[in-house]
Amino acid sequence: MRFTNVTIPKGATITTAYLTFRARDNRTGTVVRSKIYGEDADNPSSFSHYADYDGRPRTSASVTWDSIPGWSGGNDYNSPEIKIIIQEIIDREGWESGNALVTFWDDHDDRSDHNDNATRRGQSYDGSASNAPKLHIEYTPPAAGGARSHGYIMG
């Protein structure tokens, strides 16, 4: 998922971050195991093909998202806390407010059951821009000031 124009200033402290997915369909399998990473890049470009997606460098920070409860199509579901991933990205030397940011959510370790119900599928931006995944980030600016909250829609 690529989020554009992420206006978090360099040096900010991430206080909370999570993804929100709109379920594409009903899925009830119980052995669903996945991980969330970020792209280890200052301002990642759009994806062009699967090899481009698969070959991008991941952050060292990751969040395990296992035992995901069943999803019902059309409902929204939040990921676990991913602030360590977002913090690693904005702490990069080349990060600037307004850059793009990429997150990956997958089971490339092949730890889930192998049946159709042991997956969770969210709407995509290409399928429905209004139902696309959303990135919610709250942060404290680097200088004195109160916490701020921003939601980003994949674009």
C-alpha positions, 0 to 999 in steps of 0.5 A: 500500500502506497500512501502519498503526501504524508506530512509528518515532519522529520524528527517527529515522534509517532505516538500511534499508527495503524492501518484500516481495511475494508473487508472485500468479502466474508472470511472466517478461517482462524489460522491467519498469520501475517506480518506488516512491514514498511518500505525502507525508502525515503520516498517510494515510487508507485509499483509497476509490477509484481517483481517491483513490489517483491524486490523492494527493501523492507524495514527492519521493524515489523509487526506480527498480525496473527489469529485475525478474527473472521471478517465480514464483507463491507466492515472495517478492521484495524491492524495492530499498532505499527508505530515502530514501522512508521517511526523507522521510516520517518527517522531515515536521513532522507525523510521529508514531510510530504514524501510517500510511504509504503506498507506491506501486509502479507504472509510471505512466510507461509504460516497460515492455513492453506484454505480459502477462508484462512485469508483476509482481503481488504478493498484496494485503491484500484477497486474502490478509492473510497474503500481503500486502506487507510493509514492513521498516524498520530505524532508529536512534532519535533519542537514543542507542541501538542499531538497531531493526528492524520489519516492518509488514504492510499493513493 
